[in-house]
Structures are given as C-alpha cells and as structure tokens.
Amino acid sequence: MSTDSPLSKGATIAMVAALVVAEVTASFETSMVFTSVKAILQEYGRPATVGWLLSSYLLIAAASAAVCSRLGDMFGRRNLLLLLLGCSFAGSLISAFAPTLEGVIFGRAVQGFAGAVLPLALGLIRQHVAPSRLNMSVAVVAASASLGSGLGIIVGGVIVDTIGWRHIFSASATLSAISFVAAFLAAPRSARVRSAERLDIVGGLLFVPAIAALLLGISTGHERGWDVLSWGLLAASAVLLTVWLFHELRQASPLIDVRLLAKRSIALTNIAGAIAAIGVLQFSQLVLLLLQQPLWTGAGLGLSATLAAMVKAPGNIITTAASPVWGYLSNRFGASRLIMGGMAVLTACCVLLIFEQDTLWAVVGIALIGTVAVSSAYAAFPMVLVRAAPLGRISETLGVSSVIRSVFMAVGSQGMLVVLATSTVSNPAFGAAEFPTAAAYKLMFGLLAATCIGTLLVAAIIPREDDASDDGAEPSKLPASSASEGSWRQAPAGH
C-alpha cells in the first residue's frame, strides 16, 4: 500500500481529531432537524413541503458522497473537504435567517454537500497515516458518526424546547466553523496536483439526477403511496442509471469507475453493506419504535420520544468510545472478521428481542449490546474498502459505497414499515392510529436476524486485507483509470 510520507504520531492524532470534528458536524446535521419538524409544522403548516427539510438534504448528500468524493481524489481531498465544510456553514446560516420555508429548505440542500465529508476524511487517512495506525484511525473517524447523530437528536431537542428551532442551525453553523478551522490547521498541506485526467462532466450530470430520482421515488412511495409519480421516478432513475453505466464503461477516465466494483474485495464488501443496510441498519429505528409504542397496544413500552432518545444515547456514546477497540480487533483478526463478529452478536440480540419485548431494562440492555455490534460492523466496512481501493480513487470508492448504503437503507426502511403493517391494532378510545402488534415486531426482528446472517456469510468470503493484491485485480490487469495509479503516487498529492 503506497501513501504519502506517513505523518508523525502527534500529527496523526491532530489530523484524526480534526476529521472526527468534521464527521460529527456532518452527522449532527443529518439528525438535528428530526427534533424540529413538529415546531416547523406549527409555524408554517404545509406537511408535504416541510418533508423536504429531510429529503433535500438526503438527496444532495447522496449525490455529493459519490461526485465530490471523486473530485477530491482528482483535485485534492483537503481542498474539497474545506469547500464542503464551507458549504455546510453557508447552508446553516441560510436556514437560520431565511424568512420563508423555501429558504430554510434551500439552506438544508446546501448543507447536504457535507455528505462527502466521511469519504474524503477516510481518503486523507489512507493517504497520510502509517499502515500500522490505519485501522485505528479509520475506526475512530467512522464511529464518530454515531456520536454526531446522537448529539443532533439530543442537542436539537433541547434547543427546540428552550430557545427555538432556528437556533439548531446556529449550532450547526458554529460546529461547521470549528471543523473548518480544525481541518485547515491539521490536515496536511500538499503541493498542487495537476491531474492529467479529463474531467468526466457528463458522468456527473447523468449520475446525480439518476440517484436523486431513485431516492425521491422511494421517498414519495413511502409518504404518499405507490402512485404514478413514484413509479415514474423509479423508471426514470433506471433509464438514467443504464445510460450512465454504459457511458462510464466507455470512458478511459470515468468520473466514477464502475469497473472497480468488479474487484472482489470491493464488490463483496458492498454486497455485504447493501444487505446490512436493508436490515441491520434498521435495528435502532425499530427499537425506538418499540420503546415509544403505547402500552395499551400490548407491544411497546410507552416512552416519550425524548425519553426514548435519552435511553438510546448511552449506546451512541459507548460506540464512539469503543472505536479504538474496533481498530485493535481489526489489526489482530482482520476487518472482515470484525464484521462477522458484530453480525453474530446482533443476530443473538434480534433473536432475544423476539421473545423479550415487555421489560424495559431487558430491551434497553439488549438494544445497547446490539447498537455496539452494529457500530463495530459500521466501522469495519470502510477499513476493508480503504485498503482495497487504488490510492487515487479511495474517496470515490467510499463515496459510491455510501450511495449504495443510502439507497438500500431507504428500501429497508420502506420494507420495515410494510412488514410492521402486516399485523396492526387500534382502539377508538385512543384515536384512529394503528400500531404494529407484538407478532409484527417478532416477525421484523426475525427478518433482521436473517439479514445479519446474510451479511455474516458474505463477509466470510471477503479477502483478508493482507491478500488484497491477490483478489483478482493485479496492477497490469486494472482498467486504464486504475492502472494509471502510479502517476498519482508519484505526484505530490494535495488530495
């Protein structure tokens, strides 16, 4: 594995700390708005439009994860990271001071460019960190997403309840400014890179609307029912993705090199990630639903949304604190085995929750163990990809993986609601709402256990990192855009 001259231990710690702050900022922005939806609805009404506070961010984040990650590989990861943190700051200010709901939504869309922060951060780590510290550094930065997400829900809730919903954007702007300064000071400066590759603009212009139509089609199907619009968006996405795929395969230097997905370690890791996204990554959401469901339904524990979030918070904190452990275990046994271990533990947790849903301490304890198991796998996936990807396309590879995960998480979320709706209960004395029965929860936890086993089985055949060069992608057989990796290694990198 070739990198720039590795940083010293002190410089590595400083850079990783700055990248942790950047990823906490990005994940904080993802979750913070959940707590403000009710207050914004009370001020503006228009539920369908308010929904775009979530959709606009997620659509831009998905596109940014792939396209901006690749631009970072080409023109400098540090440069793109600073640019995206600047977008995050600007978007936060726009939303904080916009006089109209449309302005707030526009600000959220600008914030969405932070979706590429994690791929760029992990690319910087691969480029500048010594191999002996690589897994530990990747684990710490990847796990910080859990901390940012938890902070977004808790801090956002406190701000909304005390000083008003617009101030969550002030908090986000402050975090963005801090992370920009930290990255500016700690991320290594490098000489300017002049890439010989021609920028594949058409690839970006086709890919972005294709992914946007796909996610939007799933979202509208979930919110409004599977009408003509939803299916039309999915059909348009399929056409655009097909055209995009053939276009990229014809390019010597494509914006997103789909041929890298044929590399065995990358392909299997993405397959395992997709299976996990459909089921495994729905675990926390399902537990939160169970915690909040009214007691009269015969399933659930009747907690308020705030109390349920507070009960879940220790899991976010523990998973972040445990990140060095994931780095140590991956160094000792391999990242793919870390995924397998996490899935084995989570399978047991899901099976236990099939039979134990009535006791608060038991559900919380099992959920805590399950959350830690999910975290170990979440940290291990990028460890495999960081070592398997060519140095000049690390962030791109991670960005595409992020898009795959986002798409399958959206599919999994929709599927979970369909499964829970197979058996419901209602009571006119408590309103017209219908809630899943205990049987529906048991079925869903059983299906989650099945996806855990599927993820484990695929992870079992991912090549070990030490054998990455032997997994079917010898340098002489790589596609043109990857075989030119030597030119990236020889240049003074500014990624």
Secondary structure, 3 states (H helix, E strand, C coil): CCCCCCCCHHHHHHHHHHHHHHHHHHHHHHHHHHHHHHHHHHHHCCHHHHCHHHHHHHHHHHHHHHHHHHHHHHHCHHHHHHHHHHHHHHHHHHHHHCCCHHHHHHHHHHHHHHHHHHHHHHHHHHHHCCHHHHHHHHHHHHHHHHHHHHHHHHHHHHHHHHCCCCHHHHHHHHHHHHHHHHHHHHCCCCCCCCCCCCCCHHHHHHHHHHHHHHHHHHHHHHHHCCCHHHHHHHHHHHHHHHHHHHHHHHCCCCCCCHHHHHCHHHHHHHHHHHHHHHCHHHHHHHHHHHHHCCHHHCCCCCCCHHHHHHHHHHHHHHHHHCHHHHHHHHHHHCHHHHHHHHHHHHHHHHHHHHHCCCCHHHHHHHHHHHHHHHHHHHHHHHHHHHHHCCHHHHHHHHHHHHHHHHHHHHHHHHHHHHHHCCCEECCHHHCCCCEECHHHHHHHHHHHHHHHHHHHHHHCCCCCHHHHHHCCCCHHHCCHHHHCHHHHHHCCCCC
